[in-house]
């Protein structure tokens, strides 16, 4: 069966939520799932459940890394090397048929902030293994990503509690 490429993007809530829902659905159907959460190293509610699943592998952002806007140039270089290594690992898993679903969560932020090997990512997206189901999440996809995708879903914020001063809530936003 041909695998498709999904994009969940925009400024609205639900991109990671949709991707993790697909991960659970795939794992529940005995599919092998590989997830990289770029730029995300802190605790989140979904990890507790996902890490218990034998057919889900999760790689996360570089531990103890500040928000991107607080990073020094040296930290940016370290994060870029770390994330590029994770991407290489995911590509090898995909090319060796070690996963059926590959989720690159927040890959667009890493791409747009130059914190990933852009050429490697583009080459992989444009030439992914045919049977692989690929999910990309983030805010602003590159044109080639949209062109390569089979599903493109924009999450558009109309209203959000954060705008009213309500901080992110455990079990809802993280």
LOMIZA-523372 format. One record per residue (C-alpha): x, y, z; residue in one letter. Coordinates in nm, 2 decimals. Example, Ala and Ser with C-alpha at 12.3 -4.5 7.8 and 13.67 -1.06 7.14 Angstrom:
! LOMIZA-523372
+--------+--------+--------+---+
:     c1 :     c2 :     c3 : r :
+--------+--------+--------+---+
:   1.23 :  -0.45 :   0.78 : A :
:   1.37 :  -0.11 :   0.71 : S :
+--------+--------+--------+---+
//
This chain:
! LOMIZA-523372
+--------+--------+--------+---+
:     c1 :     c2 :     c3 : r :
+--------+--------+--------+---+
:   0.00 :   0.00 :   0.00 : X :
:   0.13 :   0.35 :  -0.09 : X :
:   0.21 :   0.56 :   0.21 : X :
:   0.10 :   0.92 :   0.22 : X :
:   0.25 :   1.24 :   0.35 : X :
:   0.05 :   1.45 :   0.60 : X :
:   0.11 :   1.81 :   0.70 : X :
:  -0.06 :   1.96 :   1.00 : X :
:   0.04 :   2.32 :   1.02 : X :
:  -0.07 :   2.67 :   1.14 : X :
:  -0.10 :   2.88 :   1.44 : X :
:  -0.39 :   2.69 :   1.60 : X :
:  -0.39 :   2.42 :   1.86 : X :
:  -0.40 :   2.06 :   1.75 : X :
:  -0.10 :   1.98 :   1.53 : X :
:   0.08 :   1.76 :   1.77 : X :
:  -0.25 :   1.63 :   1.91 : X :
:  -0.35 :   1.51 :   1.56 : X :
:  -0.01 :   1.35 :   1.49 : X :
:  -0.01 :   1.17 :   1.82 : X :
:  -0.37 :   1.05 :   1.76 : X :
:  -0.25 :   0.90 :   1.43 : X :
:   0.04 :   0.74 :   1.61 : X :
:  -0.20 :   0.57 :   1.86 : X :
:  -0.42 :   0.46 :   1.57 : X :
:  -0.13 :   0.31 :   1.38 : X :
:   0.02 :   0.14 :   1.69 : X :
:  -0.32 :  -0.01 :   1.77 : X :
:  -0.32 :  -0.15 :   1.42 : X :
:   0.02 :  -0.32 :   1.48 : X :
:   0.21 :  -0.06 :   1.28 : X :
:   0.56 :   0.04 :   1.39 : X :
:   0.58 :   0.41 :   1.47 : X :
:   0.88 :   0.63 :   1.50 : X :
:   0.84 :   0.99 :   1.64 : X :
:   1.09 :   1.27 :   1.66 : X :
:   0.97 :   1.57 :   1.87 : X :
:   1.21 :   1.85 :   1.75 : X :
:   1.27 :   2.13 :   2.00 : X :
:   1.06 :   1.96 :   2.26 : X :
:   1.25 :   1.82 :   2.56 : X :
:   1.01 :   1.89 :   2.85 : X :
:   0.75 :   1.66 :   3.00 : X :
:   0.42 :   1.62 :   2.81 : X :
:   0.11 :   1.42 :   2.90 : X :
:   0.12 :   1.20 :   2.59 : X :
:   0.46 :   1.06 :   2.66 : X :
:   0.34 :   0.85 :   2.96 : X :
:   0.11 :   0.66 :   2.73 : X :
:   0.32 :   0.65 :   2.41 : X :
:   0.63 :   0.53 :   2.59 : X :
:   0.44 :   0.23 :   2.72 : X :
:   0.37 :   0.11 :   2.36 : X :
:   0.61 :  -0.15 :   2.24 : X :
:   0.58 :  -0.05 :   1.87 : X :
:   0.63 :   0.33 :   1.93 : X :
:   0.98 :   0.48 :   1.94 : X :
:   1.02 :   0.84 :   2.05 : X :
:   1.32 :   1.07 :   2.02 : X :
:   1.30 :   1.41 :   2.18 : X :
:   1.47 :   1.75 :   2.16 : X :
:   1.81 :   1.80 :   2.31 : X :
:   1.77 :   1.80 :   2.69 : X :
:   1.82 :   2.12 :   2.90 : X :
:   1.80 :   2.34 :   2.59 : X :
:   1.66 :   2.70 :   2.63 : X :
:   1.39 :   2.83 :   2.40 : X :
:   1.53 :   2.91 :   2.06 : X :
:   1.51 :   3.28 :   2.11 : X :
:   1.73 :   3.25 :   2.42 : X :
:   1.99 :   3.02 :   2.25 : X :
:   2.35 :   3.13 :   2.19 : X :
:   2.51 :   3.07 :   1.85 : X :
:   2.70 :   2.78 :   2.01 : X :
:   2.38 :   2.62 :   2.15 : X :
:   2.22 :   2.66 :   1.80 : X :
:   2.51 :   2.47 :   1.65 : X :
:   2.48 :   2.19 :   1.91 : X :
:   2.10 :   2.17 :   1.86 : X :
:   2.14 :   2.16 :   1.48 : X :
:   2.39 :   1.87 :   1.51 : X :
:   2.18 :   1.69 :   1.76 : X :
:   1.86 :   1.72 :   1.55 : X :
:   2.03 :   1.63 :   1.23 : X :
:   2.16 :   1.31 :   1.39 : X :
:   1.81 :   1.23 :   1.50 : X :
:   1.68 :   1.29 :   1.15 : X :
:   1.95 :   1.06 :   1.01 : X :
:   1.84 :   0.79 :   1.25 : X :
:   1.48 :   0.83 :   1.14 : X :
:   1.57 :   0.82 :   0.78 : X :
:   1.76 :   0.49 :   0.83 : X :
:   1.46 :   0.34 :   1.02 : X :
:   1.24 :   0.45 :   0.73 : X :
:   1.47 :   0.32 :   0.46 : X :
:   1.52 :  -0.01 :   0.63 : X :
:   1.14 :  -0.06 :   0.67 : X :
:   1.18 :  -0.04 :   1.05 : X :
:   0.88 :   0.19 :   1.08 : X :
:   0.55 :   0.22 :   0.90 : X :
:   0.47 :   0.57 :   1.03 : X :
:   0.73 :   0.84 :   1.08 : X :
:   0.62 :   1.16 :   1.26 : X :
:   0.85 :   1.47 :   1.25 : X :
:   0.68 :   1.69 :   1.51 : X :
:   0.77 :   2.06 :   1.49 : X :
:   1.01 :   1.99 :   1.20 : X :
:   0.89 :   2.31 :   1.04 : X :
:   1.02 :   2.52 :   1.33 : X :
:   1.36 :   2.35 :   1.30 : X :
:   1.36 :   2.40 :   0.93 : X :
:   1.26 :   2.77 :   0.94 : X :
:   1.51 :   2.85 :   1.22 : X :
:   1.79 :   2.67 :   1.03 : X :
:   1.83 :   2.41 :   1.31 : X :
:   1.83 :   2.10 :   1.08 : X :
:   2.01 :   2.00 :   0.77 : X :
:   1.76 :   2.14 :   0.52 : X :
:   1.90 :   1.96 :   0.22 : X :
:   1.89 :   1.62 :   0.39 : X :
:   1.53 :   1.68 :   0.50 : X :
:   1.42 :   1.79 :   0.15 : X :
:   1.58 :   1.50 :  -0.01 : X :
:   1.41 :   1.26 :   0.23 : X :
:   1.06 :   1.42 :   0.19 : X :
:   1.08 :   1.42 :  -0.19 : X :
:   1.22 :   1.06 :  -0.20 : X :
:   1.06 :   0.89 :   0.10 : X :
:   1.01 :   0.51 :   0.08 : X :
:   0.68 :   0.45 :  -0.10 : X :
:   0.51 :   0.25 :   0.17 : X :
:   0.60 :   0.50 :   0.45 : X :
:   0.33 :   0.72 :   0.61 : X :
:   0.50 :   1.05 :   0.69 : X :
:   0.37 :   1.33 :   0.91 : X :
:   0.52 :   1.68 :   0.93 : X :
:   0.40 :   1.93 :   1.19 : X :
:   0.47 :   2.30 :   1.26 : X :
:   0.37 :   2.65 :   1.16 : X :
:   0.50 :   2.74 :   0.82 : X :
:   0.57 :   2.46 :   0.57 : X :
:   0.80 :   2.52 :   0.29 : X :
:   0.64 :   2.52 :  -0.06 : X :
:   0.81 :   2.19 :  -0.15 : X :
:   0.66 :   2.03 :   0.16 : X :
:   0.30 :   2.12 :   0.06 : X :
:   0.37 :   2.01 :  -0.30 : X :
:   0.49 :   1.67 :  -0.18 : X :
:   0.21 :   1.62 :   0.06 : X :
:  -0.11 :   1.42 :   0.01 : X :
:  -0.29 :   1.57 :   0.31 : X :
:  -0.25 :   1.93 :   0.41 : X :
:  -0.45 :   2.05 :   0.71 : X :
:  -0.42 :   2.40 :   0.84 : X :
:  -0.50 :   2.45 :   1.21 : X :
:  -0.61 :   2.82 :   1.23 : X :
:  -0.64 :   2.99 :   1.57 : X :
:  -0.96 :   3.18 :   1.60 : X :
:  -0.95 :   3.21 :   1.98 : X :
:  -0.72 :   3.06 :   2.24 : X :
:  -0.71 :   3.08 :   2.63 : X :
:  -0.34 :   3.19 :   2.61 : X :
:  -0.46 :   3.52 :   2.46 : X :
:  -0.67 :   3.58 :   2.77 : X :
:  -0.37 :   3.52 :   3.00 : X :
:  -0.44 :   3.16 :   3.08 : X :
:  -0.11 :   2.96 :   3.07 : X :
:  -0.07 :   2.63 :   2.90 : X :
:  -0.25 :   2.35 :   3.10 : X :
:  -0.12 :   2.01 :   3.19 : X :
:  -0.31 :   1.74 :   3.00 : X :
:  -0.46 :   1.99 :   2.75 : X :
:  -0.18 :   2.19 :   2.59 : X :
:   0.10 :   1.97 :   2.72 : X :
+--------+--------+--------+---+
//
